[in-house]
Amino acid sequence: MIGATGLDALVKRAGDMAGDLKDVATEVRGVVSDVRQITRRAADIFGTEEGERQVQAMLDNIEQITESIKDLVNENSKVVTTR
């Protein structure tokens, strides 16, 4: 059986935990709101034909840059190994 002092401590602890949970819920709501904003913005940008073309152009550019760097490294490797 819990005595009066033990019961008071238990009630206080439960109250503290409820306050902590409320704080966590508030933070989670803020994070969810931020994620929704990011998702909406991403949909606005990438969800259109223009956005899709722009993303594809960026990916194509990255692929070309990567190939150029690879070629440059290969050429430099040949020069360094022949010296």
C-alpha positions as CSV (number, residue, x, y, z in Angstrom):
1,M,0.0,0.0,0.0
2,I,1.3,3.5,-0.9
3,G,1.4,6.0,2.0
4,A,0.3,9.6,1.7
5,T,3.8,10.8,1.1
6,G,4.5,8.2,-1.5
7,L,1.2,9.0,-3.2
8,D,2.0,12.7,-3.2
9,A,5.4,11.9,-4.8
10,L,3.7,9.6,-7.4
11,V,1.1,12.3,-8.3
12,K,3.9,14.9,-8.6
13,R,5.9,12.6,-10.8
14,A,2.9,11.9,-13.0
15,G,2.2,15.7,-13.3
16,D,5.9,16.3,-14.3
17,M,5.7,13.6,-16.9
18,A,2.5,15.0,-18.3
19,G,4.2,18.4,-18.6
20,D,7.2,16.8,-20.3
21,L,4.9,15.0,-22.8
22,K,3.1,18.2,-23.5
23,D,6.4,19.9,-24.3
24,V,7.4,17.0,-26.6
25,A,4.0,17.1,-28.4
26,T,4.5,20.9,-29.0
27,E,7.9,20.3,-30.5
28,V,6.7,17.5,-32.6
29,R,3.8,19.7,-33.9
30,G,6.4,22.3,-34.9
31,V,8.6,19.7,-36.7
32,V,5.5,18.3,-38.6
33,S,4.6,21.8,-39.6
34,D,8.1,22.4,-41.0
35,V,8.1,19.1,-42.9
36,R,4.7,20.0,-44.4
37,Q,6.0,23.3,-45.6
38,I,9.1,21.7,-47.1
39,T,6.9,19.1,-48.8
40,R,4.6,21.7,-50.2
41,R,7.5,23.7,-51.6
42,A,9.1,20.7,-53.1
43,A,5.8,19.7,-54.7
44,D,5.5,23.3,-56.1
45,I,9.0,23.1,-57.5
46,F,9.3,19.6,-58.7
47,G,5.7,18.8,-59.3
48,T,5.5,20.9,-62.5
49,E,6.8,20.1,-66.0
50,E,9.1,23.0,-65.7
51,G,10.5,21.8,-62.4
52,E,10.9,18.3,-63.8
53,R,12.9,19.7,-66.8
54,Q,15.1,21.8,-64.5
55,V,15.9,18.8,-62.2
56,Q,16.7,16.7,-65.3
57,A,18.9,19.4,-66.6
58,M,20.8,19.6,-63.3
59,L,21.2,15.8,-63.3
60,D,22.5,15.9,-66.9
61,N,24.9,18.7,-65.9
62,I,26.2,16.7,-62.9
63,E,26.7,13.6,-65.2
64,Q,28.7,15.7,-67.7
65,I,30.8,17.3,-64.9
66,T,31.5,13.9,-63.4
67,E,32.6,12.5,-66.8
68,S,34.8,15.5,-67.3
69,I,36.4,15.1,-63.9
70,K,36.9,11.4,-64.5
71,D,38.6,12.1,-67.9
72,L,40.8,14.8,-66.3
73,V,41.9,12.4,-63.5
74,N,42.7,9.7,-66.0
75,E,44.7,12.0,-68.1
76,N,46.6,13.3,-65.1
77,S,47.3,9.8,-63.9
78,K,48.9,9.0,-67.3
79,V,51.1,12.1,-67.0
80,V,52.1,11.4,-63.4
81,T,52.9,7.7,-64.1
82,T,55.0,8.5,-67.2
83,R,57.3,10.9,-65.5
